[in-house]
Amino acid sequence: MLRVRNIARVTVLTGVLMGFAGPAQAVKFKLATVAPEGSQWMLDLQAGAQEIKQRTAGRATFKFYGGGIMGNDKKVLRKIRIGQLHGGVFTANGLSERFRDIVIYGLPMLFQSQEEVDYVRERIDPILKQGLAEAGFVSFGFAGGGFAKLMGNQPVTRLEDLRGRKVWVPEGDRISYEAMEAIDLAPVVLPITDVLTGLQTGLLEYIATPPVGAIVLQWYTKLKYVTAYPFAYTLGALVIDQRAFGRLSEADQAVVTEVFTGVYAEFE
């Protein structure tokens, strides 16, 4: 009889403890991106988020704020630090405030072909991913944006055509700024969210961006000419703050990593 009573007590106590533990708490991630609503980039990210929600039974959900409505990269990083956001989709320049070496691929005229890029990335990508981890981010691989091409409203056939012209430099890209100054260009530093306005108002005369970026961000509507020369290689990454990511169980972390790694592999 005594043994039966002890078993009953243990059963009741276990039930009470399980009641206190409750089900795993759901985590809602808020992420920022400059990709406009309805763009293929945004649709792919949202499809990945929907798959994660289903596979984690709603324990991990994602809300993407598109079109740059959360501000430029500096503002997004600040909001991540204070917990208003939990991550975002960044260019390499956007992440350079937290991890300076991330801009290595974007050095002007460093690469001449995609084959060169592939060779280097196979060896350097893991180092960059580790660097982001040390900076406090979980990353899911990198999406190569292709080569940035010089675009403007006047044709460029030689370097002299650009002397004194107002050329966009992404905010945080000190290397490109100094390189342009060295060849007597007039670099204008702007966050990516202000480029369209810069083209509309004449603050910018030329930009360097991959053609797909110019289309998605609507910059092409203010440009007439594009050069064929590969000016610089561009890279993007989806990162999530480690503190927020750590609130998920290991099993749910594995699902998020699998899905978003797959999404970024498709972006390549």
Helices and strands as residue ranges (DSSP letters): H 2-21, E 27-32, H 40-55, E 60-65, H 73-81, E 87-91, H 92-95, G 100-106, H 114-134, E 137-152, G 159-162, E 166-170, H 174-182, E 186-190, G 192-194, H 195-201, E 206-209, H 211-216, G 219-222, E 225-226, E 232-241, H 242-245, H 250-267
